[in-house]
């Protein structure tokens, strides 16, 4: 079965569910602008960028986009305009494994992220504010919040519980000529 990709697609899910990877693939093949909300949200030194809300509002008004991220403030703006919401609702242990693997690789490679930020071993695994701990503690809350949003417009949502479901859906899309 093939289906066309709508003009405004929002990809949501927990940390390291694969939102950025899926969004980049969708944007590349559909030629839609890509919005990686982490890069819009975080400024140098992991500080919140003051322009985040305005940039999200401007994006929402565009006729085509692929956006990924689960920031509550961005969801309030993008959700009403999204024609399709793809929820990568993966199990907590899978996300934990992916966070640890990705972050350790980034640290080892000294990979620079948006605005010159870098992940640290302490920030990823060992602090009270670690990304891994934040994801683990917030997984249920985030899932509850997204479930409420989905209940308001279930016809515009796709929910994938394992990565193979998302991959299968991606392979079945029909792309514009």
C-alpha positions as CSV (number, residue, x, y, z in Angstrom):
1,X,0.0,0.0,0.0
2,X,1.3,3.4,-0.9
3,X,0.1,6.7,0.5
4,X,1.1,10.3,-0.3
5,X,2.9,12.3,2.4
6,X,0.9,15.3,3.7
7,X,2.5,18.8,3.5
8,X,2.9,19.3,7.2
9,X,4.3,16.4,9.3
10,X,5.1,16.5,12.9
11,X,7.2,13.6,14.5
12,X,7.0,13.2,18.2
13,X,8.3,10.8,20.8
14,X,10.8,10.4,23.6
15,X,14.5,11.1,23.6
16,X,16.4,9.1,21.0
17,X,13.3,7.4,19.6
18,X,14.6,8.3,16.1
19,X,12.6,11.5,15.5
20,X,15.5,13.3,13.8
21,X,16.5,10.4,11.6
22,X,12.9,9.8,10.4
23,X,12.3,13.6,9.9
24,X,15.5,14.0,7.9
25,X,14.5,11.1,5.6
26,X,11.0,12.5,5.1
27,X,12.2,16.0,4.4
28,X,14.9,14.8,2.0
29,X,12.7,12.8,-0.2
30,X,9.7,15.1,-0.1
31,X,11.7,18.3,-0.4
32,X,9.9,19.8,2.5
33,X,11.8,22.1,5.0
34,X,13.1,20.3,8.0
35,X,12.8,21.7,11.5
36,X,14.9,20.0,14.2
37,X,13.4,21.6,17.3
38,X,16.3,20.6,19.6
39,X,18.6,22.8,17.4
40,X,16.0,25.6,17.6
41,X,15.5,25.3,21.3
42,X,19.1,25.0,22.6
43,X,21.5,27.8,22.2
44,X,25.2,27.9,23.1
45,X,26.0,26.4,26.5
46,X,22.7,24.5,26.5
47,X,20.8,27.6,27.2
48,X,17.3,28.2,25.9
49,X,17.1,30.4,22.8
50,X,14.8,33.4,23.2
51,X,13.7,33.1,19.5
52,X,12.3,29.5,19.9
53,X,8.6,30.4,20.1
54,X,8.7,32.9,17.3
55,X,10.6,30.5,15.0
56,X,8.0,27.7,15.7
57,X,5.1,30.1,15.1
58,X,6.6,31.1,11.7
59,X,7.1,27.5,10.8
60,X,3.5,26.6,11.6
61,X,2.3,29.2,9.1
62,X,4.3,27.6,6.2
63,X,2.4,25.3,3.8
64,X,5.0,22.5,4.0
65,X,7.3,21.2,6.7
66,X,8.6,18.2,8.5
67,X,9.2,19.0,12.2
68,X,10.5,16.8,14.9
69,X,10.4,17.3,18.7
70,X,8.1,17.1,21.7
71,X,8.5,20.4,23.4
72,X,5.1,21.2,24.9
73,X,5.2,24.9,23.8
74,X,6.0,23.8,20.2
75,X,3.3,21.1,20.2
76,X,0.6,23.7,21.1
77,X,1.6,25.7,18.1
78,X,2.3,23.0,15.5
79,X,-0.3,20.4,16.4
80,X,-3.3,22.4,15.0
81,X,-1.5,22.9,11.7
82,X,0.0,19.4,11.4
83,X,-1.7,17.2,8.8
84,X,0.0,14.1,10.1
85,X,1.5,13.4,13.5
86,X,3.9,10.4,13.7
87,X,4.4,9.2,17.2
88,X,7.4,7.0,17.9
89,X,6.1,5.4,21.1
90,X,9.0,3.1,21.8
91,X,9.6,1.2,25.1
92,X,11.6,2.9,27.7
93,X,14.5,0.3,27.8
94,X,15.0,0.8,24.0
95,X,15.2,4.5,24.4
96,X,17.6,4.2,27.3
97,X,19.9,1.9,25.3
98,X,19.8,4.3,22.3
99,X,20.5,7.4,24.5
100,X,23.5,5.7,26.1
101,X,24.9,4.4,22.7
102,X,24.4,7.7,20.8
103,X,25.7,9.9,23.6
104,X,28.8,7.7,24.2
105,X,29.5,7.8,20.5
106,X,29.1,11.6,20.4
107,X,31.4,11.9,23.4
108,X,34.0,9.6,22.0
109,X,34.0,11.4,18.6
110,X,33.9,14.8,20.3
111,X,30.9,15.6,18.1
112,X,29.7,19.2,18.1
113,X,26.0,19.7,18.1
114,X,24.0,22.8,17.2
115,X,25.4,26.1,18.5
116,X,28.7,24.4,19.5
117,X,27.2,22.2,22.2
118,X,28.7,18.9,23.2
119,X,27.4,16.1,25.3
120,X,29.4,15.0,28.3
121,X,29.6,11.7,30.1
122,X,28.4,13.4,33.3
123,X,25.5,15.2,31.5
124,X,24.3,12.1,29.8
125,X,24.7,9.4,32.5
126,X,25.8,10.6,35.9
127,X,24.2,13.9,37.0
128,X,20.8,14.5,38.6
129,X,19.9,16.2,35.4
130,X,21.3,13.5,33.1
131,X,19.5,13.0,29.8
132,X,19.1,9.3,30.5
133,X,17.5,9.9,33.9
134,X,15.3,12.7,32.5
135,X,14.0,10.3,29.8
136,X,13.5,7.5,32.3
137,X,11.5,9.6,34.8
138,X,9.5,11.5,32.2
139,X,8.6,8.6,29.8
140,X,5.2,7.9,31.3
141,X,4.3,11.5,31.7
142,X,5.2,12.3,28.1
143,X,3.3,9.2,26.9
144,X,0.2,10.4,28.9
145,X,0.5,14.0,27.4
146,X,0.8,12.7,23.8
147,X,-2.1,10.3,24.4
148,X,-4.4,13.2,25.3
149,X,-3.3,15.1,22.2
150,X,-3.9,12.1,20.1
151,X,-7.4,11.6,21.5
152,X,-8.4,15.0,20.2
153,X,-7.6,14.1,16.5
154,X,-6.9,10.4,16.3
155,X,-7.4,10.3,12.5
156,X,-4.3,12.4,11.9
157,X,-2.0,10.3,14.0
158,X,0.2,7.2,13.3
159,X,1.6,5.4,16.3
160,X,4.6,3.1,16.0
161,X,5.6,0.9,18.9
162,X,8.8,-0.5,17.4
163,X,11.2,0.8,14.9
164,X,10.4,-1.8,12.3
165,X,6.8,-0.4,12.1
166,X,8.2,3.0,11.2
167,X,10.6,1.6,8.7
168,X,7.8,-0.4,7.0
169,X,5.6,2.7,6.8
170,X,8.4,4.8,5.3
171,X,9.0,2.2,2.6
172,X,5.3,2.3,1.7
173,X,5.1,6.0,1.1
174,X,4.5,7.5,-2.4
175,X,6.7,10.5,-3.1
176,X,5.8,13.4,-5.3
177,X,7.3,13.3,-8.8
